[in-house]
């Protein structure tokens, strides 16, 4: 975001908010079914909503970022709960080099998907990391894309590390 990187499970929602200087951390759900988020409107070539999320349990009390969601909009009108992403936080890009509006066929550069269902394609990755759990920590990553008429229109990326 504007040359500043958000790192899953390291960067926190309060850090993103402090950097953006606009928005509000929102919350829904209870305990393990809860989510905290910041929402921004992207006013570029492909108008979109960007949610920076923290799983209520796995993000911990610090509200570490565990996910990013980006969905295309028909109109780029910011709303109170999703203000425009500040200029100093632009451009918003993903390290995977996937973005809204791109030709869905070009996603093939990511390799074979883990799962396909209609307009949805999922790339899932599981690994181990050193840690205090027997055998180490389990690290789960997902990149899920939704395409319509041959163009990517939604992106969901997340990471969770657990015992």
Secondary structure as UniProt FT lines:
FT   TURN            2..3
FT   TURN            8..10
FT   HELIX           13..20
FT   STRAND          26..28
FT   HELIX           31..33
FT   STRAND          35..42
FT   STRAND          48..55
FT   TURN            56..63
FT   STRAND          67..72
FT   TURN            80..81
FT   STRAND          82..84
FT   HELIX           87..89
FT   TURN            95..96
FT   TURN            100..101
FT   HELIX           104..110
FT   STRAND          115..117
FT   TURN            118..119
FT   STRAND          120..129
FT   TURN            134..135
FT   STRAND          137..148
FT   TURN            149..150
FT   STRAND          151..162
//
